[in-house]
Amino acid sequence: MSLATTYLLLALAIVAEVIATTALKASDGFSRLIPSLVTVAGYGLAFVLLSLTLRVLPTGIVYAIWSGVGVVLITAVSWVWYRQALDWPAIAGLGLIVAGVVVINLFSKSVSH
């Protein structure tokens, strides 16, 4: 599998996880059927896609990117969808997460094989 394909699968895993986490909030403790099904399917897809990326990239790098980008996207979705407020320390922290993901991708020798 090429590195580009691996990153595409990782991006799709992140999107699936963001959708699943958003649906988890909407499931109201798994008391609503459709959001509950979306949650289970989204996490299932996310983990399958994540496992495929681990064939090519190191676990630590994959997890750092997956969790970092996922946190930023979930926060953005929560801000837009659920109107959850973000203060300046939260925004600064998210900026540091993004910076960390960029540093890993641009400068880490662990990413290429």
ABEGO torsion letter per residue (X at the ends): XBAAAAAAAAAAAAAAAAAAAAAAAAAGGGABAAAAAAAAAAAAAAAAAAAAAAAABBAAAAAAAAAAAAAAAAAAAAAAAAGBBBBAAAAAAAAAAAAAAAAAAAABAAABX
